[in-house]
């Protein structure tokens, strides 16, 4: 019985760690995507001023 409980707890822990990593990666990807979009807007504004 203890082995089954240990296995269930270990599986739950692994799932929680995986979800944390997945969500952290999504957050970082969104942050960098927003940064790239902001830089592109700056460059477009710069290009229109230089023309």
C-alpha positions in Angstrom: 0.0 0.0 0.0 2.8 2.4 0.9 4.5 1.7 -2.5 1.3 2.6 -4.4 1.0 5.8 -2.4 4.6 6.7 -3.0 4.2 6.1 -6.7 1.1 8.3 -6.9 2.8 11.1 -5.0 5.9 10.9 -7.2 3.7 11.0 -10.4 1.8 14.0 -9.0 5.1 15.8 -8.3 6.5 15.1 -11.7 3.2 16.4 -13.3 3.4 19.6 -11.2 7.0 20.2 -12.1 6.2 19.6 -15.8 3.3 22.1 -15.7 5.5 24.7 -14.0 8.2 24.3 -16.7 5.6 24.5 -19.5 3.9 27.6 -18.1 7.3 29.3 -17.4 8.3 28.6 -21.0 5.0 30.0 -22.3 5.5 33.1 -20.2 9.1 33.6 -21.4 8.1 33.1 -25.1 5.3 35.7 -24.7 7.7 38.1 -23.1 10.2 37.8 -25.9 7.5 37.9 -28.6 6.2 41.2 -27.1 9.7 42.6 -27.0 10.3 41.7 -30.7 7.0 43.2 -31.7 7.8 46.4 -29.8 11.2 46.6 -31.5 9.6 46.1 -34.9 7.2 48.9 -34.3 10.1 51.2 -33.3 12.0 50.3 -36.5 8.9 51.0 -38.6 8.5 54.3 -37.0 12.1 55.1 -37.5 11.9 54.1 -41.2 8.9 56.3 -41.8 10.7 59.3 -40.2 13.8 58.7 -42.3 11.9 58.6 -45.6 
